[in-house]
């Protein structure tokens, strides 16, 4: 399956805006192909206000987040691979989502604990009729 991060990112962005809040993105600035203003990176991370009034031309694509913004009066195009987005949240209350490492799209699910020999499989749920 394809990664869920871009879909969740778009949904949470809309949810935050619909609730009259300010969406912020936390980005891992040390990942490959991240283009952000280096002077604002702290501890390898950068936070962006991505509200419509703060930026222009926001694209929340399946592979990239692209936007135009001004930093200290200088215009810059920011481009961030979707997997470098660590979180999206509302500035006012912190509600949102922190993204963890996603499993690859083509990888099979991990094997069950204990090697899957059958002894440690969970029992199937059953129903009882109670009168």
C-alpha positions as CSV (number, residue, x, y, z in Angstrom):
1,X,0.0,0.0,0.0
2,X,1.0,3.6,-0.4
3,X,2.1,5.6,2.7
4,X,-0.8,7.1,4.6
5,X,1.1,10.2,5.6
6,X,0.2,12.5,2.7
7,X,-3.5,11.6,3.1
8,X,-3.5,12.2,6.9
9,X,-1.5,15.4,6.4
10,X,-4.1,16.8,4.0
11,X,-7.0,15.8,6.2
12,X,-5.5,17.2,9.3
13,X,-4.6,20.5,7.5
14,X,-8.2,20.9,6.5
15,X,-9.5,20.0,10.0
16,X,-7.2,22.5,11.7
17,X,-8.3,25.3,9.3
18,X,-12.0,24.3,9.6
19,X,-11.7,24.8,13.3
20,X,-10.3,28.3,12.9
21,X,-6.8,27.4,14.1
22,X,-3.3,27.9,12.7
23,X,-1.7,24.8,11.1
24,X,2.0,24.3,11.8
25,X,4.3,21.7,10.2
26,X,7.3,20.3,12.0
27,X,10.0,19.2,9.4
28,X,13.1,17.2,9.7
29,X,15.5,19.6,8.0
30,X,18.3,17.1,7.9
31,X,16.7,14.6,5.5
32,X,17.8,14.5,1.9
33,X,16.4,16.9,-0.6
34,X,14.8,19.2,2.0
35,X,15.0,22.9,0.9
36,X,14.3,25.2,3.8
37,X,16.0,28.4,5.1
38,X,19.0,27.0,7.0
39,X,19.2,30.0,9.4
40,X,15.9,29.0,11.0
41,X,16.8,25.3,11.6
42,X,17.2,24.4,15.2
43,X,18.4,21.0,16.3
44,X,17.9,19.7,12.8
45,X,14.2,20.7,12.7
46,X,12.2,23.6,11.5
47,X,8.6,24.7,12.1
48,X,6.4,26.3,9.5
49,X,3.2,28.3,9.8
50,X,1.3,26.9,6.8
51,X,-1.9,29.0,7.2
52,X,-3.2,30.5,4.0
53,X,-2.4,34.0,5.3
54,X,1.3,33.1,6.0
55,X,2.3,31.4,2.8
56,X,1.4,31.1,-0.9
57,X,1.0,28.2,-3.4
58,X,0.8,25.4,-0.8
59,X,0.9,22.0,-2.4
60,X,0.3,19.0,-0.2
61,X,1.1,16.2,-2.7
62,X,1.7,12.5,-2.2
63,X,5.5,13.0,-2.5
64,X,6.3,16.6,-1.7
65,X,5.1,19.6,0.3
66,X,5.8,22.7,-1.7
67,X,5.1,26.3,-0.6
68,X,6.3,29.9,-1.2
69,X,7.0,32.0,1.9
70,X,9.0,35.0,3.1
71,X,11.7,34.7,5.7
72,X,13.1,38.0,7.1
73,X,11.6,39.7,4.1
74,X,13.2,37.4,1.5
75,X,11.0,35.2,-0.7
76,X,11.8,31.5,-0.8
77,X,10.3,28.4,-2.3
78,X,10.3,25.6,0.3
79,X,10.3,22.0,-0.8
80,X,10.0,19.1,1.6
81,X,9.7,15.4,0.9
82,X,6.5,14.1,2.5
83,X,8.5,11.7,4.7
84,X,10.4,14.6,6.2
85,X,7.2,16.0,7.7
86,X,7.3,14.9,11.3
87,X,4.1,16.5,12.6
88,X,1.1,18.8,11.9
89,X,-0.6,20.6,14.7
90,X,-2.6,23.6,15.6
91,X,-0.6,26.4,17.2
92,X,-3.3,27.4,19.5
93,X,-3.9,24.1,21.3
94,X,-1.3,21.6,20.0
95,X,-3.9,19.2,18.6
96,X,-2.8,17.3,15.6
97,X,-0.6,14.3,14.8
98,X,3.0,13.3,15.1
99,X,4.0,10.9,12.3
100,X,6.1,7.8,13.1
101,X,8.3,5.9,10.6
102,X,5.9,4.3,8.2
103,X,6.4,0.8,6.9
104,X,7.3,0.6,3.3
105,X,4.5,0.4,0.7
106,X,5.7,-3.0,-0.7
107,X,7.0,-4.7,2.4
108,X,5.1,-7.7,3.8
109,X,3.7,-7.4,7.3
110,X,6.1,-8.6,10.0
111,X,5.9,-12.2,11.1
112,X,4.0,-12.9,14.4
113,X,6.0,-13.0,17.6
114,X,7.7,-16.3,18.3
115,X,8.2,-17.3,14.7
116,X,4.5,-18.0,14.0
117,X,4.6,-21.7,15.1
118,X,1.0,-21.6,16.1
119,X,1.5,-21.9,19.9
120,X,1.3,-18.2,20.5
121,X,-1.5,-17.3,18.2
122,X,-4.3,-15.4,19.8
123,X,-7.5,-17.3,20.3
124,X,-10.4,-16.4,18.0
125,X,-13.1,-14.4,19.6
126,X,-16.3,-16.3,20.4
127,X,-19.8,-15.3,21.3
128,X,-21.9,-16.6,24.1
129,X,-25.7,-16.4,24.3
130,X,-26.6,-14.9,27.6
131,X,-30.2,-15.1,28.7
